[in-house]
């Protein structure tokens, strides 16, 4: 049921900003720029309004919709998630630690026993910074435009980490005073915000980060004053600690041949390596894979269509009535539209297709939802958003293959990291050209590699040394300067 909130906005303050300050969050993928149209709320006496563009001059009562539970992947599947390195001596750590995967969309917190060398409990939840934009650029612009923005986003993040840590300790029946170390693995922007450093320079040419090296800070989280917060090192502005630590974990048990590591979200981070050489790049894929900027798009929450299968069946998260399409459902939908000829190889589709709110609200189990009903939601603009996202990923892969001097047929394994990679379907990813032809049979879903990397960093000195060594050997390829990227991007826009 929606929650009724009565508030008075400050002069010139939008309803969205007023709700943020009251810790009442509604979807705002574009960060309040008036682009996405996802922040619609019901205001008594005014009707439905876009919260970012509504500036109430009187006290108003707002019906804030409940946020559905989000499907968040915490498990890792490669290698064996139990660390096999030496154990760091607990020392003054009192034997417990928190390993945190700080994603742009989600956060996963692991409670680790550093003496018994095992996980005690895990908790996952949406990143509350989403209220300030679905992507890091929106959040950086928020910090630029508001002098208190960096501190506010830092507090949003550290507060939920602290709350999760306390809850995990209670669940495991251990004292929170025993937590001596907290390891954070996030992208470079998230690392800056966690440290309380304004990430403005990451959005302004030449996109220079304030820091990349590992950080060790005492007393950063008030609830754990005795704990040292360790920020795992990043490689560049767009290859952060989540990729560095996750790739380090995946590389442990892999073979000697050429392999790809893909973490696909609002940014697409790619690593190509063999036993001797490592190439990496980052692409600005945009938020299409997160459901943002898609007319019928939504995050991976209950009711999101997550699969449209070739046999005609439709699946939703939680088996709830369909409310929209998340990233994996969008990829399936476009693949089916291509197969049926509704969308041609250039991405062209006739306009005039509309899905009303009433038609989404079907009120019966997803098992009897007709695919044609769901497919009718897709608009030409949605096709274009997906083309931009998948074109950037595919072009990035091709550029790294060029840098390595190899053909796609020489790649032996493709590791898909993260929740989207786990939910992505081989047939549809190959059909739209997100994964190069011939690689769909070589996919390995590695799961939450950033979380695994953070756990290993917390547990093992050898893993830390391995991560530092790999980072020093990684060759970062800046796509914006690469002579092949633009042509490859345009070529991969088609299907």
WOUR-V735017 format. One record per residue. RES is the residue in one small letter. PSI is psi in whole degrees, -180 to 180 (999 if undefined). BURIAL is I if it has 24 or more other ideal C-beta (glycine too) atoms within 12 Angstrom, else O. Layout:
res:psi:burial
RES:PSI:BURIAL
RES:PSI:BURIAL
This chain:
res:psi:burial
x:142:O
x:151:O
x:132:O
x:125:O
x:129:I
x:129:O
x:164:I
x:121:O
x:151:I
x:158:O
x:129:O
x:6:O
x:134:I
x:160:I
x:-35:I
x:-47:I
x:-38:I
x:-39:I
x:-39:I
x:-45:I
x:-18:O
x:12:O
x:32:O
x:110:I
x:138:I
x:157:I
x:133:I
x:66:I
x:-33:I
x:0:I
x:19:I
x:20:I
x:-2:I
x:22:O
x:-43:I
x:-28:I
x:17:I
x:-3:I
x:30:I
x:132:I
x:161:I
x:123:I
x:125:I
x:135:O
x:-12:O
x:-17:O
x:-158:O
x:129:O
x:159:I
x:115:I
x:-34:I
x:-20:I
x:9:O
x:122:I
x:87:I
x:135:I
x:-1:O
x:171:O
x:134:O
x:157:I
x:127:O
x:136:I
x:105:I
x:119:I
x:147:I
x:147:O
x:122:O
x:150:O
x:140:O
x:141:I
x:115:I
x:129:I
x:121:I
x:-23:I
x:150:I
x:150:I
x:2:I
x:128:I
x:-160:I
x:123:O
x:-15:I
x:120:O
x:143:I
x:14:O
x:-179:I
x:155:O
x:133:I
x:137:I
x:131:O
x:-35:O
x:-125:O
x:10:O
x:-12:I
x:16:O
x:-7:I
x:154:I
x:163:I
x:129:I
x:127:I
x:123:I
x:106:I
x:90:I
x:162:I
x:-36:I
x:-38:I
x:163:I
x:136:I
x:129:I
x:127:I
x:130:I
x:119:I
x:135:I
x:111:I
x:-13:I
x:-45:O
x:-7:O
x:49:I
x:162:O
x:137:I
x:-36:I
x:163:I
x:147:I
x:141:I
x:153:I
x:161:I
x:147:I
x:119:I
x:-16:I
x:-11:I
x:-25:I
x:-17:I
x:13:I
x:144:I
x:-24:I
x:167:I
x:-31:I
x:-42:I
x:-39:I
x:-37:I
x:-44:I
x:-33:I
x:-42:I
x:-36:I
x:-40:O
x:-14:O
x:121:O
x:-25:O
x:5:O
x:-45:I
x:-47:I
x:-38:O
x:-44:I
x:-35:I
x:-46:I
x:-39:O
x:-46:I
x:-51:I
x:-30:I
x:-43:I
x:-32:I
x:-44:I
x:-45:I
x:-41:I
x:-42:I
x:-43:I
x:-42:I
x:-39:O
x:-41:I
x:-41:I
x:-42:O
x:-40:O
x:-2:I
x:47:O
x:160:I
x:133:O
x:-19:I
x:-12:O
x:-7:I
x:114:I
x:-24:I
x:145:I
x:119:I
x:129:I
x:129:I
x:103:I
x:175:I
x:172:I
x:-38:I
x:-44:I
x:-38:I
x:-41:I
x:-46:I
x:-38:I
x:-35:I
x:-12:I
x:25:I
x:127:I
x:124:I
x:18:I
x:-40:I
x:-17:O
x:-15:I
x:0:I
x:129:O
x:135:O
x:27:O
x:53:I
x:121:O
x:153:I
x:-37:I
x:152:I
x:-26:I
x:161:O
x:148:I
x:148:I
x:113:O
x:129:I
x:146:O
x:21:O
x:-33:I
x:116:I
x:-36:O
x:-18:I
x:66:I
x:-23:O
x:-7:I
x:144:I
x:125:I
x:123:I
x:119:I
x:117:I
x:144:I
x:152:I
x:170:I
x:-40:I
x:-175:I
x:-31:I
x:4:I
x:100:I
x:-171:I
x:-28:I
x:-40:I
x:-43:I
x:-51:I
x:-38:I
x:-43:I
x:-40:I
x:-40:I
x:-45:I
x:-34:I
x:-11:I
x:-49:I
x:15:O
x:161:I
x:-178:O
x:-15:O
x:-176:O
x:138:I
x:155:I
x:141:I
x:121:I
x:128:I
x:106:I
x:123:I
x:-137:I
x:-30:I
x:152:I
x:112:I
x:134:I
x:135:I
x:132:I
x:127:I
x:160:I
x:-159:I
x:-21:O
x:-36:O
x:144:O
x:123:I
x:143:I
x:152:I
x:169:I
x:137:I
x:146:I
x:87:I
x:-19:I
x:174:I
x:13:I
x:-40:I
x:-12:I
x:1:I
x:-4:I
x:155:I
x:16:I
x:130:I
x:-37:I
x:19:I
x:156:I
x:162:I
x:179:I
x:67:I
x:173:I
x:135:I
x:-12:I
x:131:I
x:116:I
x:-13:I
x:133:I
x:109:I
x:153:I
x:-23:O
x:4:O
x:-6:O
x:157:O
x:136:I
x:140:I
x:155:I
x:128:I
x:7:O
x:37:O
x:162:I
x:140:I
x:135:I
x:-12:I
x:-175:I
x:128:I
x:-176:I
x:-47:I
x:-36:I
x:-37:I
x:-45:I
x:-45:I
x:-45:I
x:-45:I
x:-37:I
x:-41:I
x:-38:I
x:-35:I
x:-43:I
x:-36:O
x:-10:O
x:2:O
x:-35:I
x:133:I
x:-179:O
x:-20:O
x:-11:O
x:2:I
x:136:O
x:137:I
x:143:O
x:-179:O
x:4:O
x:126:I
x:140:O
x:117:I
x:161:O
x:-39:O
x:-37:O
x:-27:O
x:-34:I
x:72:O
x:-19:I
x:31:O
x:163:O
x:149:O
x:-20:I
x:-19:O
x:9:O
x:132:I
x:137:O
x:-36:I
x:-33:O
x:-44:I
x:-44:I
x:-28:I
x:-9:I
x:-23:I
x:131:I
x:159:I
x:-37:I
x:-32:I
x:-40:I
x:-44:I
x:-41:I
x:-42:I
x:-38:I
x:-43:I
x:-43:I
x:-51:I
x:-30:I
x:-39:I
x:-42:I
x:-50:I
x:-40:I
x:-40:I
x:-41:I
x:-45:I
x:-37:I
x:-42:I
x:-37:I
x:-39:I
x:-45:I
x:-37:I
x:-15:I
x:34:O
x:163:O
x:162:O
x:-29:I
x:-16:O
x:-9:O
x:123:I
x:-30:I
x:147:I
x:115:I
x:121:I
x:119:I
x:155:I
x:174:I
x:-41:I
x:-42:I
x:-36:I
x:-38:I
x:-18:I
x:141:I
x:136:I
x:-50:I
x:-41:I
x:-36:I
x:-41:I
x:-38:I
x:-37:I
x:-6:I
x:15:I
x:-41:I
x:129:I
x:143:I
x:135:O
x:-15:O
x:-9:I
x:-22:I
x:2:O
x:14:I
x:137:I
x:120:I
x:109:I
x:-12:I
x:-150:I
x:83:I
x:-32:I
x:-41:I
x:-42:I
x:-43:I
x:-40:I
x:-39:I
x:-45:I
x:-39:I
x:-40:I
x:-33:I
x:-30:I
x:128:I
x:-36:O
x:-39:O
x:-38:I
x:-45:I
x:-40:O
x:-42:I
x:-44:I
x:-41:O
x:-46:O
x:-42:I
x:-40:I
x:-21:O
x:-8:I
x:129:I
x:113:I
x:127:I
x:116:I
x:109:I
x:-34:I
x:-22:O
x:-3:O
x:131:O
x:-19:O
x:-17:I
x:-49:I
x:-45:O
x:-42:O
x:-38:I
x:-47:I
x:-42:O
x:-35:O
x:0:I
x:-31:I
x:172:I
x:999:I
